[in-house]
Amino acid sequence: MVAVDMTQIIPLSVDWLALTLRLNSRIGSAPAGHTWAFYSSTNVWNSRWCLFNDHGEKVFTILFQPKSHVIASDCALFEVANEWLYHGLGITGVVGLLRQCCDFDILGISRFDLAADFNPSPRQAGVIKRLARGDCYVQKKQNRVPWWQSMTDPWVPEMWRGEVPFDQSWGHKTTDIKWKLYYKTKELRDNAGSSTYDKPYIVDMWRDVGLEENNVWRLEVAVHNANRFEFMGERLTFDRLMHSGSDLFQSLYTSRFTIRARQGHVDRSNDRAVPFLPVGAIQGQFKCRRSETIAEHNGSLTLLRHLVADIMTEQVLLNEPVRESLLSTIEVILERDGLHSYFRSLVELDFDGWREWIRVQAYYYGQDDIMAGRTETTAMEMAMIEAGLIHDTTEDELEAYKEHRKVTFSDDAFYRRYCRLRHLENLSNQIDNIRS
């Protein structure tokens, strides 16, 4: 019998949570200290709103007004931002914020991911490599091609030097339950683009439970269409997930992630089961402490938001030296403070993609100025044409237009200039939150 390490704590986290809601009222103004940001529609939903706190951190996304008649008109999808699944208000606190904006019922869980983080022992490292080579397999699960990479960075532990299968997954794209086993430390370092970590709040959680942060692997299960998922003979509800997450993961692991050693026979019934995670060491970490890392960068976050707003103005877009200087400044801040993840949540693109988008916008506006000659007049006229407003508009008409078009208006620049020309600063400030 193989001895299993029971000394380390394996923290279990909810890494993705999407709830299906029934809206019983209109969504109102944002809670105190928070701001709504309105984004473009998706293939399924007409409206996509995100709530940000006063530090510029996204708290949740709600999608509503379905395009298909198959989905009930009062149905909505609610997704908690990843950071708040690990600390701060806690998941139930984030749900409580939405209750300050509207009345709703939770119909069920659309999707949830549970993640167990651990420092592999030499034995577990051997199992990881045997799975990737095909010497071991997960019973009744389709194995996708593993990702290998030569690991030579100074921070990499000795046991992982050389070729490492850093990412393996099981489950067909159409199956509701999928598993993933990967080198989480490597992912967070790669995504940060520097020597710091992406998602520092996850690293905070590791430190809290005593994990060695350079050697953390994650076993993750993603359950899609969870509205029809049953646990211990009953339908899984939001409350049950919050109170029984550890039991749920242990049940899924023991019944749906059985590792066996391949014996080379056609009949696999005699293939030996291989122990991997000590399920008794898995502990739910659904209410970890608030990360102090983001708070340390509040000055950088504020500066980033101002720089992004400034660079979107027409004057900066059309001034190439100033525009490129601001882009370089943003890049330096992202690298220095490891804020790539925050930046993606702010503009919904990574920095390289957003920089190219800005340059395309600059070219577009430059052509408009050259052809039009009279930028302000042309901008106003185009905004009026786009809005279908060919007469002198009232403030109420502009409010109605904004309410109607805020999630489908693909390019808000002309409308923003139109608002400024009309001296409607309150509308202009709200439009600045719109992302095309």
Stockholm file with secondary structure:
# STOCKHOLM 1.0

chainA/1-436         MVAVDMTQIIPLSVDWLALTLRLNSRIGSAPAGHTWAFYSSTNVWNSRWCLFNDHGEKVFTILFQPKSHVIASDCALFEVANEWLYHGLGITGVVGLLRQCCDFDILGISRFDLAADFNPSPRQAGVIKRLARGDCYVQKKQNRVPWWQSMTDPWVPEMWRGEVPFDQSWGHKTTDIKWKLYYKTKELRDNAGSSTYDKPYIVDMWRDVGLEENNVWRLEVAVHNANRFEFMGERLTFDRLMHSGSDLFQSLYTSRFTIRARQGHVDRSNDRAVPFLPVGAIQGQFKCRRSETIAEHNGSLTLLRHLVADIMTEQVLLNEPVRESLLSTIEVILERDGLHSYFRSLVELDFDGWREWIRVQAYYYGQDDIMAGRTETTAMEMAMIEAGLIHDTTEDELEAYKEHRKVTFSDDAFYRRYCRLRHLENLSNQIDNIRS
#=GR chainA/1-436 SS CCCCCCSSCEEEEEEEEEEEEEECSCCCCCCTTEEEEEECCCSSEEEEEEEEETTSCEEEEEEEEESSTTSCTTEEEEEECGGGGTSTTHHHHHHHHHHTTCCEEEEEEEEEEEEEEECCCHHHHHHHHHHHHTSEEETTCCBCCCEEEEECCTTSCGGGCEEEEEEEEESCTTCSEEEEEEEHHHHHHHHHTSSSCSSHHHHHHHHHHTCCGGGCEEEEEEEESGGGCEETTEECCHHHHHHHHHHHHHHHHHHHCCEEECCSCSCGGGCCBCCCSCGGGEEECTTCCCCSHHHHTHHHHHHHHHHHHHHTSHHHHTCHHHHHHHHHHHHHHHHHHTCHHHHHHHHSSCHHHHHHHHHHHHHHHHHHHHHHSCHHHHHHHHHHHHHTCCSCCCHHHHHHHHHHHTTTCSCCHHHHHHHHHTTCHHHHHHHTTCBC
#=GC SS_cons         CCCCCCSSCEEEEEEEEEEEEEECSCCCCCCTTEEEEEECCCSSEEEEEEEEETTSCEEEEEEEEESSTTSCTTEEEEEECGGGGTSTTHHHHHHHHHHTTCCEEEEEEEEEEEEEEECCCHHHHHHHHHHHHTSEEETTCCBCCCEEEEECCTTSCGGGCEEEEEEEEESCTTCSEEEEEEEHHHHHHHHHTSSSCSSHHHHHHHHHHTCCGGGCEEEEEEEESGGGCEETTEECCHHHHHHHHHHHHHHHHHHHCCEEECCSCSCGGGCCBCCCSCGGGEEECTTCCCCSHHHHTHHHHHHHHHHHHHHTSHHHHTCHHHHHHHHHHHHHHHHHHTCHHHHHHHHSSCHHHHHHHHHHHHHHHHHHHHHHSCHHHHHHHHHHHHHTCCSCCCHHHHHHHHHHHTTTCSCCHHHHHHHHHTTCHHHHHHHTTCBC
//
